[in-house]
Amino acid sequence: MNYLAIHGIALLLYIGASVLYGANVALRSQAHVNRARIALLSGALVHTLAIGAFCVQTHQTPFASAFGTLSVASWVVVLAYLPVEILAKAPALGALAAPLASLVLFVGIIRSSAGVVTSSEIRSTIISSHVLIVLISFALFVIAACCAVFYLWQYTTLKHPDRRAMFRKLPPLETVDSLAYHLVAFALPLLTLGLALGIIRAAGTGRAYWLADPHTLLSLLAWAVYAGYLTARVVAGWRGTRVNYLLIAGLVVTVAIFFVPSGTHRFS
């Protein structure tokens, strides 16, 4: 079966999981949570086969095209989210995480007509490691942003007594705030490592123009935003809405990286 068709099946399963997670927020039903987890896990398994099929049929790594990179980004978000949901006991986050993973995969499928880069440079271990590590960190940042959205939603809800019935269906403020902090604490070192690998590889080419590349600049800006978040939490003792807005700002910068033109990241 064509890898694009298998990706389509994975997308349908992710969309089904998104609907079930959304229904859980509205109805607070464990049955919906169980079905959503099954759909999301099934989608992840199918997605794994789809990425493998892409590599076999193109004889390239997934990072040799925009489609492949977005596909892996979506896949990593799902794989990162599932254990977080189970360990934190916060299935409501799936109402945001699953649709975001679906959207990323959908955008990737739309861009599947773009060419696949055949340069041997793309297959190098350092580049594959650089991209994969950065994508894992981005996946954790996505989930942290989902926590921030729920925090701000609940914070607003607390000011309106007539809406507090919805509040009981969401994870507690302390839970999402602490979870977001721990996710960023894990993700920022990963992003630092991923960027370091990219810088080492770029510096080895002897070409300095990579410093002004939009992907490089936005990646460094994302690093600064999340480093600022941790500094505000740990050093300045910030809590509440201010730091959660930083997480959403960081997600906006992160998403922009995938869509700005680039001269040195044509494989992504």
C-alpha positions as a printed Julia matrix, in Angstrom:
268×3 Matrix{Float64}:
   0.0    0.0    0.0
   1.19   3.5   -0.81
   2.67   5.34   2.17
   0.31   8.27   1.61
  -2.75   6.03   1.95
  -1.4    4.58   5.21
  -0.84   8.11   6.5
  -4.49   8.82   5.64
  -5.62   5.9    7.81
  -3.5    7.17  10.7
  -5.02  10.64  10.28
  -8.56   9.22  10.46
  -7.7    7.38  13.69
  -6.21  10.56  15.17
  -9.34  12.51  14.24
 -11.49   9.82  15.86
  -9.39  10.07  19.02
  -9.77  13.87  18.95
 -13.55  13.57  18.84
 -13.6   11.08  21.72
 -11.27  13.19  23.87
 -13.46  16.21  23.18
 -16.54  14.24  24.17
 -14.81  13.28  27.41
 -14.29  16.95  28.33
 -17.99  17.6   27.76
 -19.33  14.39  29.31
 -16.49  13.17  31.56
 -16.87   9.54  30.5
 -14.17   6.94  31.18
 -15.54   4.9   28.3
 -14.76   7.75  25.92
 -11.25   8.04  27.39
 -10.6    4.32  26.87
 -11.85   4.45  23.28
  -9.82   7.6   22.62
  -6.65   5.94  23.9
  -7.27   2.88  21.73
  -7.85   5.07  18.67
  -4.77   7.19  19.37
  -2.55   4.17  20.02
  -3.88   2.43  16.9
  -3.18   5.59  14.92
   0.38   5.7   16.28
   0.97   2.08  15.23
  -0.41   2.71  11.74
   1.6    5.94  11.58
   4.77   3.99  12.41
   4.08   1.69   9.46
   3.39   4.72   7.27
   6.73   6.34   8.1
   8.47   3.02   7.46
   6.7    2.71   4.12
   7.83   6.24   3.2
  11.45   5.35   3.91
  11.23   2.09   1.95
   9.48   3.59  -1.07
  11.63   6.74  -1.29
  14.92   5.19  -0.07
  15.36   8.29   2.1
  14.94   9.32   5.73
  11.63  11.04   6.59
  13.55  14.29   6.98
  14.27  14.41   3.25
  10.95  16.18   2.64
   8.59  18.63   4.32
   5.92  15.92   4.31
   8.15  13.41   6.08
   9.32  15.92   8.68
   5.76  17.01   9.5
   4.69  13.37   9.62
   7.37  12.56  12.19
   6.49  15.71  14.13
   2.87  14.57  14.41
   3.94  11.02  15.32
   6.28  12.24  18.06
   3.55  14.43  19.58
   1.3   11.37  19.89
   4.06   9.15  21.31
   5.02  11.84  23.83
   1.43  12.57  24.81
   0.22   9.04  25.61
   2.57   8.35  28.56
   2.11  11.92  29.85
  -1.67  11.47  29.9
  -1.48   8.15  31.72
   1.13   9.21  34.27
  -0.46  12.61  34.98
  -4.01  11.2   34.82
  -5.09  14.15  32.69
  -7.03  12.78  29.68
  -8.61  16.19  29.12
  -5.31  17.28  27.54
  -6.09  14.91  24.67
  -8.84  17.28  23.56
  -6.03  19.64  22.47
  -3.04  17.35  21.87
  -4.81  14.9   19.54
  -6.3   17.63  17.29
  -2.89  19.35  17.09
  -1.23  16.07  16.05
  -4.01  15.58  13.49
  -3.54  19.09  12.13
   0.22  18.69  11.73
  -0.24  15.39   9.9
  -2.96  16.9    7.7
  -0.68  19.79   6.72
   2.05  17.26   5.98
  -0.26  15.27   3.69
  -1.23  18.47   1.87
   2.47  19.11   1.26
   3.16  15.55   0.12
   3.45  16.63  -3.51
   6.68  18.49  -2.74
   9.85  16.76  -3.85
  12.1   14.51  -1.81
  15.71  15.65  -1.42
  18.12  12.94  -2.55
  21.36  14.46  -1.25
  23.51  12.04   0.75
  23.97  14.82   3.32
  20.37  14.31   4.45
  21.13  10.72   5.42
  23.98  11.67   7.75
  23.61  10.55  11.35
  24.23  14.0   12.8
  21.49  15.64  10.72
  18.96  12.89  11.45
  19.8   13.1   15.16
  19.6   16.91  15.09
  16.13  16.93  13.52
  14.72  14.06  15.59
  15.91  15.5   18.91
  14.53  18.93  18.04
  11.18  17.38  17.07
  10.98  15.47  20.37
  11.6   18.69  22.27
   8.95  20.43  20.18
   6.46  17.65  20.97
   6.98  18.21  24.69
   6.56  21.96  24.18
   3.26  21.3   22.38
   1.93  19.32  25.34
   3.17  22.04  27.72
   1.24  24.61  25.67
  -1.87  22.43  25.96
  -1.41  22.55  29.73
  -1.1   26.34  29.54
  -4.35  26.63  27.58
  -6.19  24.56  30.17
  -4.65  26.62  32.97
  -5.8   29.89  31.43
  -9.22  28.42  30.63
  -9.74  27.32  34.22
  -8.36  30.57  35.6
 -10.99  32.43  33.6
 -13.69  29.94  34.59
 -13.05  30.48  38.3
 -14.12  34.12  37.87
 -17.53  33.02  36.54
 -19.48  30.9   39.04
 -22.04  29.96  36.39
 -19.31  28.12  34.45
 -17.84  26.11  37.31
 -19.59  22.92  36.2
 -17.11  22.82  33.32
 -14.23  23.41  35.75
 -14.93  20.07  37.44
 -14.29  18.3   34.13
 -10.81  19.75  33.71
  -7.51  18.84  35.42
  -6.73  20.98  38.51
  -4.77  24.2   38.06
  -1.86  22.87  40.12
  -1.69  19.72  38.01
  -1.44  21.41  34.61
   0.89  24.11  35.93
   3.31  21.58  37.43
   3.06  19.29  34.4
   3.9   22.13  32.01
   6.92  23.06  34.11
   8.28  19.5   34.15
   7.71  19.09  30.41
   9.69  22.24  29.63
  12.39  21.21  32.1
  12.89  18.02  30.06
  12.39  19.61  26.65
  14.77  22.56  26.9
  17.93  20.42  27.39
  16.8   18.32  24.41
  16.34  21.43  22.29
  19.76  22.66  23.41
  21.35  19.38  22.36
  19.49  19.36  19.04
  20.54  22.92  18.26
  24.12  22.16  19.26
  24.24  19.25  16.8
  22.85  21.48  14.06
  25.37  24.22  14.81
  28.25  21.74  14.81
  27.15  20.36  11.45
  26.59  23.8    9.93
  29.9   25.14  11.25
  31.65  22.16   9.69
  30.53  23.24   6.23
  32.51  26.48   6.51
  29.52  28.52   5.36
  28.48  31.35   7.67
  25.11  32.22   6.08
  23.33  29.6    8.23
  23.55  32.09  11.12
  21.02  34.38   9.4
  18.74  31.57   8.23
  15.11  32.08   9.42
  14.97  28.53  10.83
  18.09  29.17  12.87
  16.86  32.52  14.16
  13.41  31.2   15.09
  14.91  28.13  16.77
  17.12  30.36  18.89
  14.13  32.58  19.68
  12.14  29.52  20.79
  15.06  28.48  22.99
  15.14  31.96  24.52
  11.39  31.94  25.23
  11.51  28.6   27.02
  14.71  29.49  28.85
  12.95  32.67  29.94
   9.99  30.59  31.15
  12.22  28.39  33.32
  14.13  31.42  34.62
  10.88  33.17  35.5
   9.64  30.08  37.34
  12.8   29.08  39.16
  14.63  32.37  39.76
  11.89  35.01  39.81
   9.25  32.71  41.29
   6.63  33.61  38.71
   3.41  31.59  38.74
  -0.01  31.88  37.21
  -1.08  33.4   33.93
   2.14  35.26  33.05
   4.31  32.18  32.65
   1.55  30.25  30.9
   1.25  32.97  28.28
   4.99  32.46  27.69
   4.32  28.81  26.85
   1.72  29.76  24.26
   4.09  32.35  22.77
   6.76  29.66  22.58
   4.39  27.35  20.69
   3.62  30.1   18.16
   7.35  30.55  17.5
   7.84  26.79  17.28
   5.06  26.33  14.74
   6.41  29.2   12.64
   9.7   27.31  12.19
   7.95  24.74  10.0
   6.55  27.29   7.58
   9.14  30.03   7.08
  11.38  29.73   4.0
  14.86  28.41   4.61
  18.06  28.24   2.65
  19.86  25.76   4.9
  16.93  23.53   5.98
  15.5   22.51   2.65
  15.35  18.92   3.82
  12.88  19.76   6.63
